[in-house]
Amino acid sequence: METPEIWTASDIAKWIGVGHMYVSEHLSKRSDFPKPLPIGRHRWFRHEVIEWAEYPPVGAGTPQRGHPSMGKLQAHIIWTSPTLG
């Protein structure tokens, strides 16, 4: 069995295209964002973050279209953000 890859806030930030503080201070506090691992600080299983990004929550409505270069996680944030969506 392969050990799941663990991402830090910086890893997620690079994948999204935002600063790591945005992940630590905003995304990680969302009720629908994966819960951090009980090791260190701000650590998540990569597959849980990707799954969260690819599958919007039930009742999220219709996604807003963003810039063509927008990644899946960025689209998820706009899709579900009360200030952006």
N, C-alpha and C positions, 0 to 999 in steps of 0.2 A: 504494500500500500504506500502510495506516494504522500509525503507530507504536504498539506496545502500551503500555498504561498501566502505570506503575510505582507500586507501593505501598511506603510506609515501614512500620516497625513500628507507628507511631502510626495510620496508615490501617487496618492490619489490626486493631489493637486496637479502634478505633471500630466497625469492622464486626462484630467478635465481641462487644464489650461488656465488655472487660477493659482493664487498664492496659497501656501500651506495654512496660513492663518484663517483663510476663508473656510477651509475644510475643518480645522480645529474649532473655530468659533461659531460657525453657522451650520454646516452640513451635519457635523457630529451631534448636534443638539436637536436635530429633527426627529420627531417620533417615528418616522418611517425609515430612517437610515439604520443600517445594521449596527447592532450593539458592539462596542469595542471589546477586544479580548482582555481577559484579566491578567495580561502580562504587560509590563511597561505602561506606557501612556500612549493613547492614540494609535492603536494597532488593530487592523481588521483583516479578516480573511479576504483575499483578492476576489474569490468567486462570489462571495456575498455582496461585495460592492458592485461587481459587474451585474449580478442578477438584479440588484436594486435599480441599477441604471437602465437595464433593458426592459423591465416590467413595471410600468407606472402603477401606482395604487388604484384600487377599484374606485370608480367615481371621480377620477381625475379630470374627466372631460376630454375635450379635443385638444391635442397639443398645438401650441403656437409654432409656426415655422420660424426658424432662426436663420442665421447665416449658413450657407451651404457647407462650410467647413466645421460646423458645430458637431461635436462628438455626441455619443449617446447619453453620457452623463450630463452634459450641458443641456441637452434637450429635456431630460428628466427634470432638471432644476427649474427650467422655464415652465414646463408642463404643470408642475405642482406648487410652484412658489406663489404665496398669496400676494406678494408685491410685484412679481413679474408676470404671473399667469392670469 
